[in-house]
Amino acid sequence: MDHFIYTDGQLHAEEVPLADIARTVGTPVYVYSVATLERHYRLFTEALSPMPHLVCFAVKSNSNLAVLKLLGDLGAGMDVVSLGEYLRARAAGVPGERIVFSGVGKTRAEIRATLEGGIRQYNVESEPELEVISAIAAELGVVAPVAIRVNPDVDAKTHEKIATGKSENKFGIPISKARAVYGLAAALPGIEVVGIDVHIGSQLTDLAPFEEAYLKVAELTGQLRADGHDIRRLDLGGGLGIPYTRSNEVPPLPSDYGALIQRTLGHLGCEIEIEPGRLISGNAGVLVSETIYVKQGEGRDFLILDAAMNDLVRPSMYGAHHDIVPVVEPAPGAAAQPYDVVGPVCETGDTFAKGRPLPAMAAGDLVAFRSAGAYGAVMSSEYNSRPLVPEVLVKGDHFAVIRARPTFDEMLNRDSIPVWL
């Protein structure tokens, strides 16, 4: 469910017409709904309520400070994968004890800064990383809390670029080596083992791969406790999918996911950590764009928008589907016709959809890309020297710009020409 609905013939974000935002801020523009973000976060906290838990929002899905503050104020932790994301979470008011640092390539500078700033735990991906964390912690006179990420060799049955739990993926330590690596961790002076981490991929629409992975984690927990390790946290990653189409996609509900966790891991008495990003922020945002031209081609019509692949890269990178809807509600029974929906960037890859049925469109008409709140603005760039798309947050009947569109002068002034040119 989201809070983007037609009211009086206009698509609204909560109580604000998207056309009003487009007139004020310009297009393309990302628009997020406070009510949707809050609702989706609470679905997870309710689903995990029978167990001690912390819901850590995956900052990589949407790193805007206003979004992070909104969720942090509700009690969310944060899962970060870089020092920049850590500093964003801290700037949004999230304390270090609610921040988990994941990622396969943590640098020495990042480890030092986060140890000094405060951290809940590191999700460790390799033996060399474990040794570096220990050395830096010992240098600082502290002990680093760690969970070791195990790779359970489970096929998440998702897009190959967002699958992370197979043996050929770069993530984690093979589960067959876990006991030996935990033994190494226990012997290092700067390490405190607190738990196990597992994450098998994103946009999962079936609970079966989760169950397979979690049963392996349950077995490993028993083995590690028998070896003398105090396993008190289980970080289960994120990955629960969202419906990108309004037709046949019906991913599992957070309540079903919570019930699965309770059934497979609840008996262990561990604190459960999860790292949802997409399911919290995905359907909480849309990208609004204006039609520049409608072009008749050879056997097809092109809807040329002012949004481009640099603003929303998912269709180009992953072949991803986003529902595209007109901001003005079509009349009942209005005929639809197929359009290739494209952007202005000079690449064939700058294509959002092919043969997408839409009502008859004209220059100046606005459209909205649904389910664009995750991996949208956060992956945008200034390719073709196009300014970064602005972001807007809506609450009830008012809105605020939470990231402004940079001016061309601001973009140009970030470069410098050497004096010898």
C-alpha positions in Angstrom: 0.0 0.0 0.0 1.1 3.6 -0.6 -0.3 7.1 -0.4 -0.2 8.0 -4.1 -3.8 8.0 -5.3 -6.0 9.9 -7.7 -8.3 12.5 -6.1 -10.5 14.8 -8.2 -8.8 13.5 -11.3 -5.2 14.3 -10.2 -2.6 12.0 -8.8 -1.7 13.1 -5.2 1.0 12.4 -2.8 -1.1 12.2 0.4 -3.1 15.4 0.1 -0.8 17.3 -2.3 -1.3 17.2 -6.0 1.8 16.1 -7.8 1.2 18.7 -10.4 1.6 21.4 -7.7 5.0 20.0 -6.8 6.0 19.9 -10.4 5.0 23.5 -11.0 6.9 24.7 -7.8 10.0 22.5 -8.0 10.2 21.6 -11.7 10.7 18.2 -13.2 12.0 15.6 -13.0 11.5 15.4 -9.2 11.3 12.6 -6.7 8.4 12.8 -4.2 8.2 10.7 -1.0 5.3 10.2 1.4 5.9 10.4 5.1 2.7 8.3 5.8 4.0 5.4 3.6 7.5 5.4 5.1 6.0 5.3 8.6 3.5 2.6 7.8 6.1 0.3 6.2 8.6 0.7 9.0 5.9 -0.2 11.5 4.8 -3.3 9.6 8.3 -4.7 10.3 8.3 -3.8 14.0 4.9 -5.4 14.4 6.0 -8.5 12.5 9.0 -9.0 14.8 7.2 -7.9 18.1 7.3 -11.4 19.6 11.1 -11.3 19.6 13.7 -8.8 20.8 14.7 -7.0 17.6 16.1 -4.0 15.8 14.9 -2.9 12.3 17.9 -1.4 10.6 17.0 0.6 7.5 19.3 -0.1 4.6 20.7 3.4 3.9 21.9 2.4 0.5 18.2 2.3 -0.7 17.5 6.0 0.1 20.1 8.1 2.0 18.3 11.4 2.2 18.9 13.0 5.6 15.2 13.8 6.0 14.2 10.2 5.3 16.8 8.9 7.7 15.8 11.3 10.5 12.1 10.3 10.0 12.9 6.6 10.4 15.5 7.1 13.1 13.0 9.1 15.2 10.7 6.1 15.0 13.4 4.0 16.5 15.0 2.5 13.4 18.6 1.5 13.4 20.6 1.9 10.2 22.6 -0.5 8.1 25.4 1.3 6.3 28.0 0.2 3.8 30.4 3.2 3.8 31.7 6.0 6.0 29.6 8.4 4.1 26.4 6.5 4.9 27.5 6.3 8.5 28.0 10.0 8.7 24.6 10.6 7.1 23.0 8.4 9.7 24.8 10.2 12.5 23.9 13.6 11.0 20.2 12.4 11.0 20.5 11.9 14.8 20.9 8.1 14.8 23.3 7.0 17.6 26.2 4.8 16.9 24.7 2.0 19.0 21.9 1.6 16.4 24.2 1.5 13.4 25.5 -1.7 11.8 28.4 -1.5 9.3 28.1 -4.0 6.5 30.0 -4.2 3.2 32.8 -6.3 1.7 35.5 -3.6 1.5 35.7 -1.5 4.7 38.8 0.6 4.6 41.1 1.2 7.6 40.0 4.8 7.6 36.4 3.8 7.7 36.9 1.3 10.5 38.9 3.8 12.6 36.4 6.6 12.2 33.4 4.3 13.1 35.1 2.8 16.1 35.8 6.3 17.3 32.3 7.5 16.5 30.5 4.5 18.0 29.1 1.4 16.3 26.7 -1.3 17.1 28.6 -4.0 15.2 30.6 -4.8 12.1 29.3 -7.5 9.7 32.6 -9.0 8.8 33.1 -10.5 5.3 36.5 -12.0 5.4 39.4 -13.1 7.6 41.7 -10.2 6.5 39.0 -7.7 7.4 38.6 -9.4 10.8 42.3 -9.0 11.5 42.4 -5.4 10.4 39.4 -4.5 12.6 41.1 -6.2 15.6 44.4 -4.4 15.0 42.7 -1.0 14.8 40.5 -1.7 17.8 43.5 -2.8 19.9 45.4 0.4 18.8 42.4 2.5 20.1 42.1 0.5 23.3 38.6 -0.7 22.5 36.9 -4.0 21.5 35.0 -4.1 18.2 31.6 -6.0 18.3 31.3 -8.3 15.2 29.0 -10.6 13.5 30.5 -12.7 10.8 28.7 -12.9 7.5 28.2 -16.4 6.4 27.4 -17.4 2.8 24.9 -20.2 3.0 25.0 -21.1 -0.7 21.3 -20.5 -1.1 19.8 -19.5 -4.5 17.6 -16.4 -3.8 15.9 -16.8 -7.2 16.3 -13.1 -7.9 18.1 -10.9 -10.5 21.7 -12.1 -10.8 23.0 -8.6 -10.0 21.3 -8.5 -6.6 21.8 -12.1 -5.6 24.3 -12.4 -2.7 24.0 -15.8 -1.1 25.4 -18.2 -3.6 28.9 -19.6 -3.4 30.0 -17.8 -6.5 29.0 -14.4 -5.0 31.7 -12.1 -3.5 29.9 -11.9 -0.1 30.6 -13.5 3.2 32.5 -16.6 4.4 31.5 -20.1 3.2 29.3 -21.6 5.9 31.5 -24.6 5.8 34.4 -22.5 7.1 32.4 -20.6 9.7 33.5 -22.4 12.8 37.2 -22.0 12.0 36.7 -18.3 11.3 34.8 -17.8 14.5 37.7 -19.5 16.3 40.1 -17.0 14.7 37.8 -14.1 15.8 37.7 -15.4 19.4 41.5 -15.4 19.6 41.9 -11.8 18.3 42.5 -9.2 21.0 40.3 -6.4 19.5 37.2 -8.5 18.7 34.1 -9.4 20.5 31.9 -11.9 18.8 28.2 -11.0 19.2 26.4 -12.8 16.4 25.9 -14.2 13.0 25.1 -12.3 9.8 23.4 -13.6 6.6 22.0 -11.9 3.6 21.1 -13.8 0.4 19.8 -11.1 -2.0 17.3 -8.4 -2.8 13.8 -8.3 -4.2 12.8 -11.8 -3.1 9.2 -12.7 -3.7 9.3 -16.1 -2.2 9.9 -17.1 1.4 11.4 -20.5 0.7 15.0 -19.2 0.1 14.8 -17.3 3.4 13.7 -20.5 5.2 16.5 -22.5 3.7 19.1 -20.0 4.8 17.7 -19.4 8.3 17.6 -23.2 9.0 21.3 -23.3 8.2 21.8 -20.3 10.5 19.9 -22.0 13.3 22.1 -25.1 13.0 25.3 -23.0 12.9 24.2 -21.1 16.0 24.0 -24.4 18.0 27.4 -25.4 16.8 29.0 -22.1 17.6 27.5 -22.0 21.1 28.8 -25.5 21.7 32.2 -24.1 20.7 31.9 -21.5 23.4 30.8 -18.5 21.4 28.2 -16.1 22.9 25.9 -15.9 19.9 23.2 -13.4 21.0 22.3 -11.5 17.8 21.2 -12.8 14.4 21.4 -10.3 11.5 19.2 -11.7 8.8 19.8 -9.1 6.2 17.0 -7.6 4.1 15.7 -8.6 0.7 11.9 -8.8 1.0 10.5 -7.7 -2.3 7.9 -5.2 -3.3 5.2 -5.2 -6.0 6.6 -3.2 -8.9 3.6 -3.9 -10.9 -0.1 -3.6 -10.0 -1.0 -6.9 -11.6 0.4 -10.2 -10.8 3.3 -9.6 -8.3 2.2 -10.5 -4.8 5.4 -10.7 -2.6 5.1 -12.1 1.0 3.9 -9.7 3.7 6.2 -8.6 6.5 3.8 -10.5 8.9 4.5 -13.7 6.9 8.2 -13.0 7.0 8.1 -12.4 10.8 6.3 -15.6 11.3 8.9 -17.5 9.4 11.7 -15.9 11.5 9.8 -16.9 14.7 9.3 -20.4 13.4 12.9 -21.0 12.3 14.9 -19.0 14.8 12.7 -17.8 17.6 13.7 -20.7 19.9 17.3 -19.5 20.0 16.5 -16.5 22.2 18.6 -14.2 20.0 18.0 -10.5 19.3 16.9 -10.4 15.6 18.3 -7.7 13.3 16.9 -7.1 9.8 18.0 -4.7 7.2 15.0 -3.8 5.0 15.4 -0.9 2.6 13.4 -1.5 -0.6 10.2 -2.5 1.3 10.3 0.5 3.5 11.2 3.2 0.9 10.4 1.7 -2.5 6.6 2.3 -2.7 7.0 5.4 -0.6 8.3 7.4 -3.6 7.5 8.3 -7.2 9.5 10.1 -9.9 7.5 12.8 -11.7 8.5 13.7 -15.2 7.2 15.9 -18.0 6.7 14.8 -21.6 9.0 16.8 -23.9 7.8 15.3 -27.2 5.7 12.6 -28.6 7.5 11.3 -31.6 6.1 9.0 -34.3 8.6 6.4 -35.4 8.6 3.4 -37.8 5.8 1.3 -36.4 6.0 2.8 -32.9 5.5 6.0 -31.0 8.1 7.4 -28.5 7.2 9.3 -25.4 10.3 11.4 -24.8 10.5 12.6 -21.2 12.7 15.0 -19.3 13.7 12.3 -16.9 16.6 10.1 -18.1 18.7 7.1 -17.2 20.9 9.2 -15.0 17.8 10.1 -12.9 16.4 6.5 -12.6 18.9 3.9 -13.7 17.1 0.7 -12.6 15.4 0.0 -16.0 18.7 0.5 -17.9 20.9 -1.4 -15.3 18.6 -4.2 -14.3 15.9 -4.3 -16.9 13.6 -3.3 -14.1 9.9 -2.5 -14.4 8.3 0.6 -13.0 4.6 1.3 -13.5 4.3 4.6 -15.4 1.0 6.5 -14.9 -0.3 9.8 -16.1 -0.6 12.5 -13.4 -4.0 13.5 -14.8 -6.4 10.5 -14.3 -7.5 9.0 -17.6 -11.3 9.1 -18.3 -13.1 5.8 -17.6 -12.7 3.6 -20.6 -10.1 5.8 -22.2 -8.3 3.9 -25.0 -4.6 3.1 -24.4 -1.9 2.9 -26.9 1.7 1.6 -26.7 4.6 3.9 -26.3 8.3 3.4 -26.0 9.0 5.6 -23.0 12.5 7.1 -23.3 14.7 9.9 -21.9 16.8 12.5 -23.7 20.2 11.0 -23.0 22.1 10.1 -26.2 22.1 6.3 -25.6 19.7 3.6 -26.7 19.9 2.3 -23.1 18.1 5.5 -22.0 14.8 3.6 -22.3 12.3 3.1 -19.4 9.8 0.9 -21.2 8.9 -0.5 -24.6 5.4 -0.8 -25.9 4.0 0.4 -22.6 0.2 1.1 -22.8 -0.8 4.6 -21.8 -3.6 6.9 -22.7 -2.9 9.3 -25.6 -0.2 11.7 -24.4 1.0 15.1 -25.5 3.9 17.4 -24.9 3.6 18.9 -21.4 1.8 16.0 -19.9 3.1 14.7 -16.6 3.8 11.1 -15.7 4.8 9.4 -12.5 7.1 6.4 -12.1 5.7 4.4 -9.2 7.8 2.4 -6.7 10.8 4.8 -7.2 11.6 5.6 -3.6 14.4 2.9 -3.3 17.5 2.9 -5.5 16.2 5.9 -7.4 17.6 9.2 -6.3 20.4 7.5 -4.4 21.7 6.0 -7.6 21.3 9.1 -9.8 24.2 10.9 -11.4 25.0 14.0 -13.4 25.7 12.0 -16.6 25.4 14.3 -19.7 26.0 17.2 -17.2 22.3 16.9 -16.2 21.7 18.3 -12.7 20.9 15.8 -9.9 17.2 15.4 -9.6 15.6 17.1 -6.5 13.8 15.3 -3.7 10.6 16.4 -2.0 9.0 15.0 1.2 5.2 15.2 1.7 3.3 15.1 5.0 -0.4 15.6 4.8 -1.2 18.7 2.9 2.3 20.2 2.8 5.7 19.5 1.3 9.3 20.5 1.6 12.3 20.2 -0.8 14.8 17.9 1.0 17.4 18.0 -1.7 17.5 21.0 -4.1 18.4 20.7 -7.8 21.9 22.1 -8.2 22.3 25.1 -10.6 24.6 24.8 -13.6 27.0 27.3 -11.9 27.2 25.0 -8.8 28.0 22.0 -11.0 30.7 23.9 -13.0 32.3 25.4 -9.9 33.1 21.9 -8.6 35.6 21.5 -11.3 38.9 23.4 -11.5 41.2 24.1 -14.4 44.9 23.9 -13.7 46.8 27.2 -13.9 49.0 25.7 -16.6 46.2 25.2 -19.1 
